[in-house]
């Protein structure tokens, strides 16, 4: 028996009343890898790949990335995640998402991020935690030989799909 959750993983997980410990396997299906896109779809231009991102549907159905990522953002991130956190101010969350996208690959500073959005660092941490749980972003923890430094130093923020980050910061395809 299989349960494929997709964007409904939070609702399904909360409605399962058994622990299912020892009887489950959780598989996380992330976007395509660079080699999958190059080998299966023939894309080799790195700018085009970064613009398109790695979501399979964009490649399988040859969709316009701006339209597809915009639809994804509106339906999943704005609607579904918004319901989970009972978000009152959508414009603050949109600004938060765009600022996170602009900080891809940079050290995470929740206080600065919160200040720029006009929210507390606690709220920024909660929103980021939700984006992590839904596989929109991930934090890359620092590596140091000293374990204390590993625990104290700031992680870097990354999006699972670079196309979504590109969409959020307004990158458009350059007409040739």
TORLUM-552930 format. One record per residue (C-alpha): x, y, z; residue number from 1. Coordinates in steps of 0.5 Angstrom, whole numbers, always signed. Layout:
[node [X, Y, Z], NUM]
...
# end
This chain:
[node [+0, +0, +0], 1]
[node [+3, +7, -2], 2]
[node [+1, +14, +0], 3]
[node [+4, +19, -5], 4]
[node [+3, +26, -1], 5]
[node [+6, +31, -6], 6]
[node [+3, +38, -3], 7]
[node [-2, +35, +2], 8]
[node [+4, +32, +6], 9]
[node [+2, +36, +12], 10]
[node [-5, +35, +12], 11]
[node [-4, +27, +11], 12]
[node [+1, +27, +16], 13]
[node [-3, +30, +21], 14]
[node [-9, +26, +20], 15]
[node [-6, +19, +21], 16]
[node [-7, +16, +28], 17]
[node [-2, +11, +28], 18]
[node [+5, +11, +29], 19]
[node [+7, +6, +23], 20]
[node [+14, +6, +26], 21]
[node [+18, +0, +23], 22]
[node [+12, -1, +17], 23]
[node [+14, +6, +13], 24]
[node [+19, +8, +9], 25]
[node [+19, +16, +7], 26]
[node [+22, +17, +0], 27]
[node [+23, +24, -2], 28]
[node [+23, +26, -9], 29]
[node [+27, +32, -10], 30]
[node [+27, +36, -17], 31]
[node [+31, +33, -23], 32]
[node [+39, +33, -22], 33]
[node [+43, +37, -27], 34]
[node [+45, +31, -31], 35]
[node [+38, +28, -31], 36]
[node [+36, +35, -35], 37]
[node [+42, +35, -39], 38]
[node [+42, +27, -41], 39]
[node [+34, +26, -42], 40]
[node [+32, +33, -45], 41]
[node [+38, +35, -48], 42]
[node [+39, +42, -45], 43]
[node [+47, +44, -44], 44]
[node [+46, +52, -43], 45]
[node [+47, +53, -36], 46]
[node [+43, +60, -36], 47]
[node [+37, +56, -39], 48]
[node [+38, +51, -34], 49]
[node [+38, +56, -28], 50]
[node [+32, +60, -31], 51]
[node [+28, +53, -33], 52]
[node [+30, +50, -26], 53]
[node [+29, +43, -25], 54]
[node [+22, +41, -24], 55]
[node [+20, +35, -28], 56]
[node [+13, +38, -30], 57]
[node [+17, +44, -34], 58]
[node [+21, +39, -38], 59]
[node [+16, +33, -39], 60]
[node [+10, +38, -42], 61]
[node [+15, +43, -45], 62]
[node [+12, +49, -41], 63]
[node [+14, +56, -40], 64]
[node [+18, +56, -34], 65]
[node [+15, +63, -32], 66]
[node [+8, +61, -32], 67]
[node [+9, +54, -29], 68]
[node [+13, +57, -23], 69]
[node [+8, +63, -22], 70]
[node [+3, +58, -22], 71]
[node [+7, +53, -17], 72]
[node [+8, +59, -13], 73]
[node [+1, +62, -13], 74]
[node [-2, +55, -11], 75]
[node [+3, +51, -7], 76]
[node [+7, +57, -3], 77]
[node [+1, +62, -3], 78]
[node [-5, +58, -2], 79]
[node [-3, +52, +2], 80]
[node [+3, +54, +6], 81]
[node [-1, +60, +8], 82]
[node [-7, +56, +11], 83]
[node [-2, +52, +15], 84]
[node [+1, +58, +18], 85]
[node [-5, +62, +18], 86]
[node [-2, +68, +15], 87]
[node [-5, +75, +15], 88]
[node [-1, +79, +11], 89]
[node [+1, +76, +5], 90]
[node [+5, +81, +2], 91]
[node [+10, +80, +8], 92]
[node [+10, +73, +6], 93]
[node [+12, +75, -1], 94]
[node [+17, +80, +1], 95]
[node [+20, +74, +5], 96]
[node [+20, +69, +0], 97]
[node [+23, +74, -5], 98]
[node [+29, +76, +0], 99]
[node [+30, +69, +1], 100]
[node [+31, +68, -6], 101]
[node [+36, +74, -7], 102]
[node [+40, +71, -1], 103]
[node [+41, +64, -4], 104]
[node [+48, +61, -3], 105]
[node [+49, +67, +3], 106]
[node [+50, +66, +10], 107]
[node [+43, +66, +14], 108]
[node [+42, +72, +18], 109]
[node [+35, +71, +21], 110]
[node [+35, +78, +25], 111]
[node [+37, +82, +18], 112]
[node [+32, +78, +14], 113]
[node [+26, +79, +19], 114]
[node [+28, +87, +20], 115]
[node [+28, +88, +12], 116]
[node [+21, +84, +12], 117]
[node [+18, +88, +18], 118]
[node [+17, +81, +22], 119]
[node [+21, +79, +28], 120]
[node [+26, +74, +27], 121]
[node [+22, +69, +31], 122]
[node [+17, +69, +25], 123]
[node [+22, +69, +20], 124]
[node [+25, +63, +23], 125]
[node [+18, +60, +23], 126]
[node [+17, +61, +16], 127]
[node [+23, +59, +14], 128]
[node [+22, +52, +18], 129]
[node [+16, +51, +14], 130]
[node [+19, +52, +8], 131]
[node [+24, +47, +10], 132]
[node [+19, +42, +12], 133]
[node [+16, +43, +5], 134]
[node [+22, +42, +1], 135]
[node [+22, +49, -2], 136]
[node [+29, +51, +2], 137]
[node [+34, +48, +5], 138]
[node [+40, +50, +10], 139]
[node [+47, +48, +9], 140]
[node [+50, +47, +16], 141]
[node [+58, +49, +16], 142]
[node [+63, +44, +17], 143]
[node [+69, +46, +21], 144]
[node [+74, +41, +25], 145]
[node [+71, +44, +31], 146]
[node [+65, +41, +33], 147]
[node [+63, +47, +37], 148]
[node [+64, +52, +31], 149]
[node [+59, +47, +27], 150]
[node [+54, +48, +32], 151]
[node [+55, +56, +33], 152]
[node [+56, +58, +26], 153]
[node [+51, +60, +21], 154]
[node [+48, +56, +16], 155]
[node [+47, +58, +8], 156]
[node [+41, +58, +5], 157]
[node [+39, +55, -1], 158]
[node [+33, +53, -5], 159]
[node [+32, +46, -8], 160]
[node [+30, +49, -15], 161]
[node [+34, +54, -17], 162]
[node [+28, +56, -23], 163]
[node [+24, +58, -17], 164]
[node [+29, +62, -14], 165]
[node [+30, +65, -21], 166]
[node [+23, +67, -22], 167]
[node [+22, +70, -15], 168]
[node [+28, +75, -16], 169]
[node [+25, +77, -23], 170]
[node [+30, +73, -28], 171]
[node [+27, +73, -34], 172]
[node [+29, +69, -41], 173]
[node [+34, +74, -45], 174]
[node [+30, +74, -52], 175]
[node [+35, +73, -57], 176]
# end
